[in-house]
Amino acid sequence: MHPKLMGVFMREVTMNETVRRRSNTRARLIEAAESLLAEAGMLSFSIDAVCKQAGFTRGAFYSNFGSINDLLFALYEHKTRILFDELSAMPPFEPGIDLEKAVERLLDAVPSDANWYALRAVFALQSQGSNDIEQALHEHSRDLQDRLMPFVGSLLDAAGLAPAISLAETTQIVIAAHVGAVLQGALVENKDELRRNSMLSALHGAADLEPADRTLYALSAVPGGILKVDTASGDTATLVESLSVVPDGVVLDRENKELVFTHMGEPDEEPVNGSEPPFYQRNGGIRALSLETGAIRTVVEDGAFTTGKQLARDAATGRLYWSDREDHGVYRCEADGSNITALVRTSGSTPSEIEDQCVGVAVDAVNGYLYWTQKGEAKGGQGRILRAGLELPEGADPAQRTDIELLWENLPEPIDLELELDSNLLYWTDRGAEPDGNTLNRAQIPAAGDRGSVVEVVARGFKEAIGLALDHGRGVAFVSDLGGHVYEVSLASGQVRVVLSGSAMLTGVVLG
């Protein structure tokens, strides 16, 4: 080897060895602190005691930590990572599992080490004077809640129950009950029984005593129709059949007991070999099906727009929001169909007309945001997810909005969107090219002005994925596809169960 190259090589070897040794030293100091904590049963010991336990000098300590508190916080983070690894490896609860057995399985994965919770309590008190500690603790707490939520939902589902409050709040109550039980464990004879009973009491107290409704409504594209599906058994009933128009997006108006759905009008040509036909005539509209009488009424007249895609509804106001694919826009109207307003016009905003096409839509009425997808060329990897204010700025042109944020780009082909604000997550289906297409995806919702973070593929293998519905109470999602399937996906593990197969092409879905 050339002498200069040999010198570079040796410097890299030396640098790597230094990093390895330092990492090993840090790990042994953390291990020493954990041993002292277990032996002494208190959170106060000296740097000299740690160094003696680990077999290092004070210099080794100070090259890794500035104080005992820094070391203890590193230990807390280490124990937190172990917990997260345990939860990630935990399989989902099988349908019908006994609630008590399910609780015992969850407790096996959650630590019962009182020292870990004592560390957490001490740092919670110290966080009042340290923004860094406060931020770190908030992140850990949010991560713990997010990772536990699907399992808590599955636990309730095992007993045929649903949360009486949000799943996030239920999870917080379960965590608080468990932490209290662990810290009280030293004062009782059977600490494991106290943990189990506290968890069961918290779950029953936060649950709705009525069995969870497992009804899903799915739209059939060709021929046009509406199906009612029992997601537990897969039993299906046809509510509407032989619509001349092609329905696509659907929401449930619980107050009026109606399914409200967009349609794309009649196709320009007959579908060939199960493929999606073209839609360029301006004959889209919105209709509503009464779940009590079966009658269908017109909400927005046919021809008000071109192709109605995903539909979203603000429960507080009853306002409806939808994407118009071929006419390149996102619209809103009042609950009665009046005051149709273009919120976004995308024509000419991208390099090609097909990249202007809007498909999915989601509404965050709490924070005042409108989200939508632009799918791009089929299997083209041109997909985008964007965001803007929920209200069109006064005097603004929907085609020239300056508050539009591009969150993600170069996605395979994103379709329908759903928000989970409790976990600050955005979910979407994607019908693009595999392996990242024909998937269910999620990512953290970015803060204002930030780009989207890394995308996590939750599940793969769908057949032209379209519709999406989140069951927050059970920690699952339902995905429909043009292959005629409805799938249940565990949000914790990504495990997929086929609920319905062999149906006609399916588009939008909504939970009952």
C-alpha positions as CSV (number, residue, x, y, z in Angstrom):
1,M,0.0,0.0,0.0
2,H,1.2,3.5,-0.8
3,P,2.7,5.2,2.3
4,K,0.2,8.1,2.1
5,L,-2.8,5.7,1.9
6,M,-1.3,3.6,4.7
7,G,-1.2,6.8,6.9
8,V,-4.9,7.5,6.1
9,F,-5.8,4.0,6.8
10,M,-4.0,3.9,10.2
11,R,-5.6,7.2,11.2
12,E,-9.1,5.8,10.5
13,V,-8.3,2.6,12.4
14,T,-7.1,4.7,15.4
15,M,-10.2,7.0,15.2
16,N,-12.6,4.0,15.0
17,E,-10.8,2.3,18.0
18,T,-11.1,5.5,20.0
19,V,-14.8,5.8,19.3
20,R,-15.3,2.1,20.2
21,R,-13.4,2.4,23.5
22,R,-15.3,5.5,24.5
23,S,-18.6,3.9,23.7
24,N,-17.6,0.9,25.8
25,T,-16.5,3.1,28.7
26,R,-19.8,5.0,28.6
27,A,-21.8,1.7,28.6
28,R,-19.8,0.3,31.6
29,L,-20.4,3.5,33.5
30,I,-24.1,3.3,32.9
31,E,-24.1,-0.3,33.9
32,A,-22.2,0.6,37.1
33,A,-24.8,3.3,37.9
34,E,-27.6,0.7,37.4
35,S,-25.9,-1.7,39.8
36,L,-25.4,0.9,42.5
37,L,-29.0,2.0,42.1
38,A,-30.2,-1.6,42.6
39,E,-27.9,-2.2,45.5
40,A,-28.3,1.1,47.4
41,G,-32.0,1.6,46.6
42,M,-31.4,5.4,46.3
43,L,-30.6,7.9,43.7
44,S,-27.6,9.5,45.4
45,F,-24.1,8.1,45.1
46,S,-20.7,9.6,44.4
47,I,-18.7,9.8,41.2
48,D,-15.9,7.9,43.0
49,A,-18.4,5.1,43.8
50,V,-19.4,4.8,40.1
51,C,-15.7,4.8,39.0
52,K,-14.8,2.1,41.5
53,Q,-17.8,0.0,40.4
54,A,-16.9,0.4,36.7
55,G,-13.1,0.1,37.2
56,F,-12.3,3.6,35.7
57,T,-10.7,6.8,36.8
58,R,-12.5,10.1,37.4
59,G,-11.0,11.3,34.1
60,A,-12.9,8.5,32.3
61,F,-16.1,9.6,34.0
62,Y,-15.7,13.3,33.0
63,S,-14.8,12.4,29.4
64,N,-18.3,11.0,29.1
65,F,-20.5,12.8,31.7
66,G,-20.5,16.2,33.3
67,S,-22.2,15.1,36.5
68,I,-24.0,12.2,38.3
69,N,-27.3,13.7,37.0
70,D,-26.0,13.4,33.4
71,L,-25.1,9.8,34.1
72,L,-28.5,9.0,35.7
73,F,-30.3,10.6,32.8
74,A,-28.3,8.4,30.4
75,L,-29.4,5.4,32.5
76,Y,-33.0,6.5,32.2
77,E,-32.7,6.8,28.5
78,H,-31.0,3.4,28.3
79,K,-33.9,1.8,30.2
80,T,-36.4,3.6,28.0
81,R,-34.8,2.2,24.8
82,I,-35.0,-1.3,26.3
83,L,-38.7,-0.8,27.0
84,F,-39.3,0.4,23.4
85,D,-37.5,-2.6,22.0
86,E,-39.6,-4.9,24.1
87,L,-42.8,-3.3,22.9
88,S,-41.6,-3.4,19.2
89,A,-41.0,-7.1,19.5
90,M,-44.3,-7.8,21.1
91,P,-46.8,-9.6,18.7
92,P,-50.4,-8.3,18.4
93,F,-53.1,-9.8,20.5
94,E,-55.0,-12.5,18.7
95,P,-58.8,-12.0,18.4
96,G,-60.8,-13.4,21.3
97,I,-57.9,-13.5,23.8
98,D,-59.0,-13.3,27.4
99,L,-58.6,-9.8,28.8
100,E,-56.7,-10.9,31.9
101,K,-54.3,-13.0,29.8
102,A,-53.8,-10.1,27.5
103,V,-53.0,-7.8,30.4
104,E,-50.5,-10.3,31.7
105,R,-48.7,-10.4,28.3
106,L,-48.5,-6.6,28.3
107,L,-47.2,-6.5,31.8
108,D,-44.4,-9.0,30.8
109,A,-43.2,-6.4,28.3
110,V,-43.5,-3.4,30.6
111,P,-40.8,-3.1,33.3
112,S,-41.7,-3.4,36.9
113,D,-38.4,-1.9,38.1
114,A,-39.3,0.7,40.7
115,N,-35.9,2.4,40.2
116,W,-36.7,3.3,36.6
117,Y,-40.0,5.0,37.6
118,A,-38.2,6.7,40.5
119,L,-35.7,8.1,38.1
120,R,-38.6,9.3,35.9
121,A,-40.2,11.0,38.9
122,V,-37.0,12.7,40.0
123,F,-36.3,14.1,36.5
124,A,-39.9,15.2,36.2
125,L,-39.3,17.4,39.3
126,Q,-36.0,18.6,38.0
127,S,-37.5,19.4,34.6
128,Q,-39.1,22.5,36.1
129,G,-35.7,24.2,36.0
130,S,-34.3,22.6,32.8
131,N,-35.9,23.1,29.3
132,D,-33.6,20.3,27.9
133,I,-34.7,17.7,30.5
134,E,-38.4,18.8,30.1
135,Q,-38.2,18.4,26.3
136,A,-36.5,15.0,26.5
137,L,-39.1,13.8,29.1
138,H,-42.0,15.0,26.9
139,E,-40.5,13.2,23.9
140,H,-40.1,9.9,25.9
141,S,-43.6,10.2,27.3
142,R,-45.1,10.8,23.9
143,D,-43.1,7.9,22.4
144,L,-44.3,5.6,25.2
145,Q,-47.9,6.6,24.7
146,D,-47.7,6.2,20.9
147,R,-46.1,2.7,21.2
148,L,-48.6,1.5,23.9
149,M,-51.8,2.9,22.2
150,P,-52.3,0.1,19.7
151,F,-51.8,-2.6,22.4
152,V,-54.3,-0.8,24.7
153,G,-56.7,-0.7,21.9
154,S,-56.2,-4.4,21.2
155,L,-56.7,-5.2,24.9
156,L,-60.1,-3.5,24.9
157,D,-61.0,-5.2,21.7
158,A,-60.2,-8.6,23.2
159,A,-63.1,-7.9,25.7
160,G,-65.4,-6.4,23.0
161,L,-65.0,-3.0,24.5
162,A,-64.1,0.4,23.2
163,P,-62.6,3.5,24.9
164,A,-65.3,5.8,26.4
165,I,-62.7,8.6,25.9
166,S,-60.0,8.9,23.3
167,L,-57.5,6.0,23.0
168,A,-54.7,8.5,23.8
169,E,-56.4,9.5,27.1
170,T,-57.1,5.9,28.0
171,T,-53.4,5.0,27.4
172,Q,-52.3,7.9,29.7
173,I,-54.6,6.5,32.4
174,V,-53.2,3.0,32.0
175,I,-49.7,4.3,32.2
176,A,-50.5,6.4,35.4
177,A,-52.1,3.3,37.0
178,H,-49.1,1.1,36.3
179,V,-46.6,3.6,37.5
180,G,-48.5,4.1,40.7
181,A,-48.8,0.4,41.2
182,V,-45.0,-0.2,40.7
183,L,-44.1,2.6,43.2
184,Q,-46.5,1.2,45.7
185,G,-45.3,-2.4,45.2
186,A,-42.9,-2.3,48.1
187,L,-45.7,-1.7,50.5
188,V,-47.9,-4.7,49.6
189,E,-47.4,-8.4,49.8
190,N,-48.1,-9.2,46.1
191,K,-46.8,-6.4,43.9
192,D,-47.5,-8.4,40.7
193,E,-51.2,-8.8,41.6
194,L,-51.3,-5.0,42.4
195,R,-49.9,-4.2,38.9
196,R,-52.4,-6.6,37.2
197,N,-55.4,-5.3,39.2
198,S,-54.5,-1.7,38.6
199,M,-54.2,-2.2,34.9
200,L,-57.5,-4.1,34.7
201,S,-59.3,-1.4,36.8
202,A,-57.9,1.4,34.6
203,L,-59.0,-0.4,31.4
204,H,-62.5,-1.2,32.7
205,G,-62.9,2.4,34.1
206,A,-61.9,4.0,30.8
207,A,-63.9,1.6,28.6
208,D,-67.4,2.0,27.2
209,L,-69.5,-0.8,28.7
210,E,-71.3,-1.3,25.4
211,P,-69.7,-3.7,22.9
212,A,-67.7,-1.9,20.2
213,D,-69.4,-1.4,16.9
214,R,-67.4,-3.1,14.1
215,T,-69.4,-1.9,11.1
216,L,-67.5,-0.6,8.0
217,Y,-69.2,1.0,5.0
218,A,-67.4,0.5,1.7
219,L,-68.1,2.0,-1.8
220,S,-68.2,-0.2,-4.8
221,A,-66.9,1.6,-7.9
222,V,-68.1,-0.5,-10.9
223,P,-70.9,-1.3,-10.6
224,G,-71.6,1.6,-8.3
225,G,-72.9,0.6,-4.9
226,I,-72.5,0.8,-1.1
227,L,-71.7,-2.2,1.1
228,K,-72.1,-2.7,4.9
229,V,-69.4,-5.0,6.3
230,D,-69.1,-6.6,9.7
231,T,-65.3,-6.3,10.2
232,A,-65.2,-9.1,12.8
233,S,-67.0,-11.8,10.6
234,G,-66.7,-10.4,7.1
235,D,-70.4,-10.7,6.6
236,T,-71.6,-8.2,4.0
237,A,-74.9,-6.6,3.1
238,T,-75.6,-4.5,0.0
239,L,-77.3,-1.2,0.9
240,V,-77.2,0.3,-2.6
241,E,-76.5,-1.3,-6.0
242,S,-76.5,-0.4,-9.7
243,L,-75.7,3.3,-9.3
244,S,-75.0,4.8,-12.7
245,V,-72.3,7.0,-11.2
246,V,-69.0,5.9,-9.6
247,P,-68.8,6.7,-5.9
248,D,-65.4,7.4,-4.4
249,G,-65.2,9.2,-1.1
250,V,-67.5,8.7,1.9
251,V,-68.1,10.1,5.4
252,L,-70.6,9.3,8.2
253,D,-72.9,12.0,9.4
254,R,-73.8,10.5,12.8
255,E,-76.3,13.2,13.8
256,N,-78.4,12.7,10.7
257,K,-77.7,9.0,10.3
258,E,-76.5,9.4,6.7
259,L,-73.6,8.2,4.6
260,V,-72.5,11.2,2.5
261,F,-70.5,10.3,-0.6
262,T,-68.8,11.9,-3.6
263,H,-69.1,10.5,-7.1
264,M,-67.1,10.9,-10.3
265,G,-70.1,10.8,-12.5
266,E,-70.5,8.3,-15.3
267,P,-67.2,7.1,-16.9
268,D,-66.3,8.4,-20.4
269,E,-65.7,4.8,-21.5
270,E,-66.5,1.3,-20.2
271,P,-63.8,-0.2,-17.9
272,V,-61.6,-2.8,-19.6
273,N,-60.3,-5.9,-17.7
274,G,-61.1,-4.4,-14.4
275,S,-59.0,-1.3,-15.0
276,E,-60.2,2.2,-13.9
277,P,-62.0,4.0,-16.8
278,P,-61.3,7.7,-17.6
279,F,-63.4,10.5,-16.2
280,Y,-63.3,13.9,-18.0
281,Q,-66.9,14.9,-18.2
282,R,-68.0,17.5,-15.6
283,N,-70.7,15.4,-14.0
284,G,-69.4,14.8,-10.4
285,G,-71.6,15.4,-7.4
286,I,-72.3,14.6,-3.7
287,R,-75.2,12.5,-2.5
288,A,-76.4,11.2,0.9
289,L,-77.9,7.8,1.8
290,S,-80.2,7.6,4.8
291,L,-79.3,4.6,7.0
292,E,-82.8,4.6,8.4
293,T,-84.9,4.7,5.2
294,G,-82.5,3.8,2.4
295,A,-83.4,6.9,0.5
296,I,-80.8,8.8,-1.5
297,R,-80.8,12.6,-1.7
298,T,-78.7,15.1,-3.6
299,V,-76.3,17.3,-1.5
300,V,-74.4,18.9,-4.4
301,E,-75.9,18.8,-7.9
302,D,-74.2,16.7,-10.6
303,G,-71.9,18.8,-12.7
304,A,-70.9,21.2,-9.9
305,F,-67.4,19.7,-10.3
306,T,-65.7,16.9,-12.4
307,T,-64.5,14.0,-10.4
308,G,-65.2,13.8,-6.7
309,K,-62.5,11.9,-4.8
310,Q,-61.9,11.5,-1.1
311,L,-64.4,13.3,1.1
312,A,-63.7,14.8,4.6
313,R,-66.2,16.2,7.1
314,D,-65.7,18.7,10.0
315,A,-68.0,17.2,12.6
316,A,-68.3,20.5,14.5
317,T,-69.7,22.5,11.5
318,G,-70.9,19.7,9.2
319,R,-68.8,21.3,6.4
320,L,-67.7,18.9,3.6
321,Y,-64.3,19.0,1.9
322,W,-63.3,17.0,-1.2
323,S,-60.7,16.7,-4.0
324,D,-61.5,17.0,-7.7
325,R,-59.0,14.9,-9.5
326,E,-59.5,15.9,-13.2
327,D,-60.4,19.5,-12.5
328,H,-57.3,19.9,-10.2
329,G,-58.6,21.3,-7.0
330,V,-59.8,21.0,-3.4
331,Y,-63.3,22.3,-2.5
332,R,-65.6,22.9,0.4
333,C,-69.3,23.4,0.9
334,E,-71.7,23.8,3.8
335,A,-73.5,20.8,5.3
336,D,-76.5,21.4,3.1
337,G,-74.4,21.6,-0.1
338,S,-74.5,25.4,-0.4
339,N,-71.6,27.9,-0.8
340,I,-69.3,25.7,-2.8
341,T,-65.8,27.2,-2.5
342,A,-62.6,26.4,-4.3
343,L,-59.9,26.3,-1.6
344,V,-57.0,25.2,-3.8
345,R,-56.5,25.2,-7.6
346,T,-53.4,23.3,-8.7
347,S,-53.6,23.6,-12.5
348,G,-50.2,24.6,-13.8
349,S,-48.5,24.2,-10.5
350,T,-46.4,21.2,-11.5
351,P,-44.5,20.1,-14.6
352,S,-47.3,18.1,-16.1
353,E,-51.1,18.1,-16.0
354,I,-51.4,14.7,-14.4
355,E,-49.2,15.8,-11.5
356,D,-51.8,18.6,-10.8
357,Q,-54.5,15.9,-10.0
358,C,-55.8,16.0,-6.4
359,V,-57.0,12.9,-4.8
360,G,-56.9,12.5,-1.0
361,V,-58.0,15.2,1.5
362,A,-58.0,15.5,5.3
363,V,-59.1,18.3,7.6
364,D,-57.4,19.4,10.9
365,A,-60.1,21.8,12.3
366,V,-58.2,22.0,15.6
367,N,-55.0,23.5,14.1
368,G,-56.7,25.0,11.1
369,Y,-55.0,23.0,8.3
370,L,-56.1,21.4,5.0
371,Y,-54.1,18.4,3.7
372,W,-54.3,16.8,0.2
373,T,-52.5,14.4,-2.1
374,Q,-51.5,14.9,-5.7
375,K,-50.8,11.4,-7.1
376,G,-48.9,12.1,-10.3
377,E,-48.5,9.6,-13.1
378,A,-49.7,6.0,-12.4
379,K,-46.7,4.2,-10.8
380,G,-44.7,7.3,-11.6
381,G,-43.1,8.2,-8.3
382,Q,-44.3,11.8,-8.6
383,G,-46.7,11.8,-5.7
384,R,-46.9,14.8,-3.3
385,I,-48.6,15.5,0.0
386,L,-49.3,19.2,0.7
387,R,-50.8,21.4,3.3
388,A,-52.4,24.9,3.5
389,G,-54.6,26.9,5.9
390,L,-58.1,25.6,6.3
391,E,-59.5,29.0,5.4
392,L,-58.7,30.7,2.1
393,P,-57.0,34.0,3.0
394,E,-59.2,37.0,2.4
395,G,-58.9,38.2,-1.2
396,A,-56.6,35.3,-2.1
397,D,-56.8,33.4,-5.4
398,P,-57.1,29.6,-4.7
399,A,-54.7,29.2,-7.7
400,Q,-52.1,31.5,-6.3
401,R,-52.1,30.7,-2.6
402,T,-48.8,31.6,-0.9
403,D,-49.4,29.5,2.3
404,I,-49.1,26.1,0.6
405,E,-46.5,23.8,2.1
406,L,-45.0,20.9,0.2
407,L,-44.6,18.2,2.9
408,W,-43.5,15.1,1.0
409,E,-42.7,14.6,-2.7
410,N,-41.5,11.8,-5.0
411,L,-43.9,9.4,-3.3
412,P,-45.0,6.4,-5.4
413,E,-48.7,7.4,-5.8
414,P,-50.4,8.6,-2.6
415,I,-54.2,8.4,-2.5
416,D,-56.4,8.7,0.6
417,L,-55.4,10.5,3.9
418,E,-56.3,10.2,7.5
419,L,-55.1,12.2,10.5
420,E,-54.5,10.9,14.0
421,L,-54.0,14.1,16.0
422,D,-53.6,12.4,19.4
423,S,-50.4,10.8,18.1
424,N,-49.5,13.6,15.7
425,L,-49.5,11.2,12.8
426,L,-50.6,11.3,9.2
427,Y,-51.6,8.0,7.5
428,W,-52.1,7.4,3.8
429,T,-52.7,4.7,1.2
430,D,-50.4,4.5,-1.8
431,R,-51.3,2.6,-5.0
432,G,-47.9,3.1,-6.8
433,A,-45.2,0.8,-7.8
434,E,-44.0,-1.8,-5.3
435,P,-42.2,-2.2,-2.9
436,D,-43.2,1.3,-1.5
437,G,-46.4,1.5,-3.4
438,N,-49.6,-0.5,-2.7
439,T,-48.9,0.3,0.9
440,L,-50.3,1.8,4.1
441,N,-47.9,4.6,5.3
442,R,-47.6,7.0,8.2
443,A,-45.3,9.8,9.3
444,Q,-45.1,12.5,12.0
445,I,-47.1,15.6,11.1
446,P,-44.5,18.3,10.6
447,A,-44.6,21.6,12.5
448,A,-45.5,24.7,10.6
449,G,-42.8,25.5,8.0
450,D,-41.1,22.1,8.3
451,R,-40.9,19.4,5.6
452,G,-42.2,15.9,6.3
453,S,-40.1,13.4,8.2
454,V,-39.2,9.9,7.3
455,V,-42.1,7.8,6.0
456,E,-42.8,4.5,7.7
457,V,-44.4,1.7,5.6
458,V,-46.9,0.1,8.0
459,A,-48.1,-2.7,5.6
460,R,-47.5,-3.8,2.0
461,G,-49.1,-6.1,-0.6
462,F,-52.4,-4.4,-1.4
463,K,-54.0,-4.6,-4.9
464,E,-54.3,-0.9,-5.9
465,A,-54.9,0.5,-2.4
466,I,-57.5,3.3,-2.2
467,G,-59.7,3.7,0.9
468,L,-58.5,4.2,4.5
469,A,-60.3,4.3,7.8
470,L,-58.6,4.4,11.2
471,D,-60.1,2.7,14.2
472,H,-58.5,4.7,17.0
473,G,-60.1,2.6,19.7
474,R,-58.7,-0.7,18.6
475,G,-55.4,0.5,17.1
476,V,-56.1,-0.8,13.6
477,A,-56.7,0.6,10.2
478,F,-58.9,-0.6,7.4
479,V,-57.7,-0.4,3.8
480,S,-59.8,-1.1,0.7
481,D,-58.4,-1.7,-2.9
482,L,-59.6,-1.9,-6.5
483,G,-58.9,-5.6,-6.2
484,G,-62.1,-5.9,-4.2
485,H,-60.6,-6.4,-0.8
486,V,-61.0,-4.9,2.7
487,Y,-58.1,-5.5,5.0
488,E,-57.6,-4.9,8.8
489,V,-54.1,-3.7,9.6
490,S,-52.6,-3.7,13.1
491,L,-51.0,-0.3,13.6
492,A,-48.6,-1.8,16.2
493,S,-47.2,-4.7,14.1
494,G,-48.4,-4.2,10.6
495,Q,-50.0,-7.6,10.6
496,V,-52.7,-7.8,7.9
497,R,-56.0,-9.7,8.1
498,V,-58.3,-10.0,5.1
499,V,-61.9,-9.0,6.1
500,L,-63.5,-9.1,2.7
501,S,-62.4,-10.5,-0.7
502,G,-63.8,-11.2,-4.1
503,S,-66.0,-8.0,-4.2
504,A,-66.2,-5.5,-7.0
505,M,-63.7,-2.7,-7.3
506,L,-63.7,-0.8,-3.9
507,T,-63.0,2.8,-3.3
508,G,-63.7,4.8,-0.1
509,V,-64.4,3.3,3.3
510,V,-65.7,4.7,6.6
511,L,-66.3,3.2,10.0
512,G,-69.8,3.0,11.4
